[in-house]
Amino acid sequence: MEAVHLSAVASRHFSTPSFSHNRTLYSSSSSVKPNTLCSPWIGSTTPTTSFSTRNLFTNEIWSWVNSKSVTVRRDMRGVVRAEMFGQLTSGLEAAWSKLKGEEVLTKENIVEPMRDIRRALLEADVSLPVVRRFVQAVTDQAVGVGLIRGVRPDQQLVKIVHDELVKLMGGEVCELVFSKSGPTVILLAGLQGVGKTTVCAKLANYLKKQGKSCMLVAGDVYRPAAIDQLSILGKQVDVPVYTAGTDVKPSEIAKQGLADAKKKKIDVVIVDTAGRLQIDKTMMDELKEVKQALNPTEVLLVVDAMTGQEAAALVTTFNLEIGITGAILTKLDGDSRGGAALSVKEVSGKPIKLVGRGERMEDLEPFYPDRMAGRILGMGDVLSFVEKAQEVMQQEDAEELQKKIMSAKFDFNDFLKQTRAVAKMGSVSRVIGMIPGMGKATPAQIREAEKNLKVMEAMIEAMTPEEREKPELLAESPVRRKRVAQGSGKTEQQVSQLVAQLFQMRVRMKNLMGVMQGGSIPTLSNLEEALKTEEKVPPGTARRKKRSESRKQFVESARPAPRGFGSKN
Ligand SMILES: Nc1nc2c(ncn2[C@@H]2O[C@H](COP(=O)(O)OP(=O)(O)OP(=O)(O)O)[C@@H](O)[C@H]2O)c(=O)[nH]1
């Protein structure tokens, strides 16, 4: 596939903010030098890309879902760099690249790629026996696969590795089990600081969304602050918390809590337990006692993804000692290597049921082995993105927006709505992580981007409803721009830049939407083509042409000098 640096294209054409810079969507080696990129968002007041990219993807995703197209994977596989497990992804890419120019996979030509795969997995902190088995399974299949017309050997290997990764992580999503009669009891165990207490509340929040009533039981009697923490979190997610202080035995608290839940006809009881710095006999005995008292439907061990293969070892030990039904992997958002996600099932035999991907109450999701494999191979997490997008954006909204984009009527109200939708989906970094090919953004760049979103919101809020609907009014009136600047406490130049940006975006988004009407993520060549046509003046009457020229002049005059990352100053 043709190697194109979309980062450069995007940066130029999307007015790409923070996250364009380090990203090389198509991973050809000679990367674009950062200082050749222009990034108006960083260090300026015109953050348009998260916004336009989000629209781009949201709309793309709707089309994709509607058409049931699965071309995303075929297009992206093996050529897009993921932001999440960067090193593992590039290690695997090194393996594919060794097969360039080969016609068929053979015992000889896969030796080098398999060595790369082995190294990449070990560096990702996957346990050695798992790596050995994995490499063997991939090798066996690769040699036997033979020639498939139209499929290159490197693509074949990507497919085999993908399928094996999915298998390694358990294959299917492993759903929580619910009791058929009486409350479902979920007992949470884990070492100190792994996120157990937070998970209790997140889990309640997650189950509430599925229409289940929940109760939390504060069984960590050794750390009084844990009881307070659970009570606060319970309030936050609006779920009752059963507490009995620190003088009662955990198994007794658990029994009382369960009895209370039964009385109140609660669907799910989630029991928090005490953690320890490391496994000790007292903790295990206590857990056994609580388990016996409750006869729980699920016993889930909470483990920290950042501990790598150690997490897998813990799951094994807890399973042998007390018998568990699965694991919850927290702090996946901070895990750059992926070893825990890859090792837990294979090492312990127990599935990862849920993953925590942030500190907010919404940041708990089912664990999808195929999506995780997609992330590792650099395909992003399109499906998670779809789900999040669906949560915050109605289909009608998306269609309405699409119409507006196509008729270049996209206004500041849409702008604000979309920006807020991004905020609802989580932090900017999280949204970026879910979009295939969106590369790493440094924390500083993300902070800057988020700050800029706020600046922008302030300016839009200072506009009159009419101005928000008709940005032309602002484009044509310095007096109005001055008023908005004064009303928002920003400079006139900042307001001018924002208005200019909206006009630029109208054209860009229209062009981009145009290429995506087919229902699949655009290939680079047609995306680039669309971007090239961006500067062309749309056909119209002489009057409209004149207007658009004056607007174009305005846009040019308001265009900010490149600042921040990628600029010279
Ligand atoms: N980034 C990130 N932080 C998390 C996640 N889950 C939990 N945390 C944070 O991890 C820290 C510890 O979480 P707690 O819930 O107090 O951990 P705990 O296991 O209950 O700790 P003990 O009560 O001491 O056993 C808190 O600051 C949480 O906000 C996650 O998925 N991602």
The ligand as a Gaussian input file, in Angstrom:
#p B3LYP/6-31G(d) Opt

LIG

0 1
 N       -5.918000       5.932000      35.411000
 C       -6.688000       5.088000      36.095000
 N       -6.725000       5.195000      37.435000
 C       -7.512000       4.349000      38.107000
 C       -8.287000       3.363000      37.465000
 N       -8.948000       2.663000      38.419000
 C       -8.601000       3.200000      39.613000
 N       -7.741000       4.228000      39.438000
 C       -7.108000       5.061000      40.466000
 O       -6.280000       4.254000      41.292000
 C       -6.218000       4.781000      42.603000
 C       -6.480000       3.691000      43.626000
 O       -7.824000       3.289000      43.528000
 P       -8.649000       2.694000      44.763000
 O      -10.001000       2.383000      44.255000
 O       -8.534000       3.553000      45.958000
 O       -7.838000       1.366000      45.014000
 P       -8.128000       0.202000      46.053000
 O       -7.731000      -1.041000      45.367000
 O       -9.492000       0.287000      46.577000
 O       -7.093000       0.522000      47.167000
 P       -7.127000       0.026000      48.709000
 O       -8.453000       0.445000      49.250000
 O       -5.973000       0.772000      49.294000
 O       -6.952000      -1.444000      48.681000
 C       -7.236000       5.907000      42.645000
 O       -6.565000       7.144000      42.519000
 C       -8.107000       5.666000      41.421000
 O       -8.664000       6.852000      40.917000
 C       -8.212000       3.262000      36.017000
 O       -8.809000       2.417000      35.346000
 N       -7.389000       4.161000      35.405000

